[in-house]
Amino acid sequence: MKRIAFLLLASAAAAAGVVVCMAQTSGQAAGEAAPIYGIKIPPGYRDWRLISVAHEAGDLNDLRAILGNDTAIKAYREQKLPFPDGTIIARLAWSYVPSEENNKVFGRDQSFVAGPPINLQLMVKDSKKYSTTGGWGFAQFKDGKPADEAVLKTCFPCHEPAKASDFVFTHYSP
Amino acid sequence: MKRIAFLLLASAAAAAGVVVCMAQTSGQAAGEAAPIYGIKIPPGYRDWRLISVAHEAGDLNDLRAILGNDTAIKAYREQKLPFPDGTIIARLAWSYVPSEENNKVFGRDQSFVAGPPINLQLMVKDSKKYSTTGGWGFAQFKDGKPADEAVLKTCFPCHEPAKASDFVFTHYSP
């Protein structure tokens, strides 16, 4: 039994090591907390499952993936609203860039791919802690650095029109 | 020890059940094999991690997510080419549709989201089995039904220009 317990501990330690390593080599590393809501980058968020994708044209001009932690994915798939406490939704945005490589193959300019990362936005559900903002805390990070208070103050007012879907814009794509 | 063995078996069975259930409620269900390469839809592919996203304009007019199984993600993150046998890359495409809901919030037409699913494409690495097509097998499915032979014959010729990146167009987005 002692040996089994040791193996389990060793596996857990190895798994923890892998998570830390992956958080650093993929996506932004956890660090400083964002203002107002006190949210840090969740370790391993880049490994979360996909909710959907989108393209924002105009000034944003990005391609984005919306990922969710296990609680988020379960709620989306079961179509349960409001999202339960513990839900975290991560929006990763990259520059929207034409792909010369792909366009050569297609024989015309039609292919747009994800360029350099722009930033990471997070929505964290905690109905008590964030009761004045629909139960959601908001954060934004660029290269691991949180956006300032002025930026984060704009999050909830922008999400308010989506009240019917618990202040979340993104729908799940099967 | 017997009790531990039983618990392990029970966990494994439960985990297997979860995977089967999720494959049916998210993404396309596994079924018929695609022609030429004999590839079936891998159970649980909708839970795979994200490689990148893209938008193909023109006739395709889609938003797409490219997901990879564990072997694919590991190879991408370690920047190892060629991809090892066992790599599977899944390209999920949805219609590229404007989001009225989002555009109202932004105050202008700038938001494009994933609409109804178009199809699922797969690349499966098996350097021996698929030695005549760069080590890759190709498949395409719509609503769980495989595309016919004529469609699949176009896959490898289209991917040939990407020989330098082991016939794969998509780059990893951190």
Interface residues (C-beta under 8 A of the other chain):
Chain A: I4 M22 T25 S26 G27 R46 D47 W48 R49 L50 S52 V53 A54 H55 E56 A57 G58 L60 L63 R64 A65 L67 R77 L92 W94 Y96 S99 E101 N102 K104 V105 F106 R108 D109 Q110 S111 F112 V113 A114 P117 C158 P161 A162 F169 T170 H171 S173 P174
Chain B: I4 M22 T25 S26 G27 R46 D47 W48 R49 L50 S52 V53 A54 H55 E56 A57 G58 L60 L63 R64 A65 L67 R77 L92 W94 Y96 S99 E101 N102 K104 V105 F106 R108 D109 Q110 S111 F112 V113 A114 P117 C158 P161 A162 F169 T170 H171 S173 P174
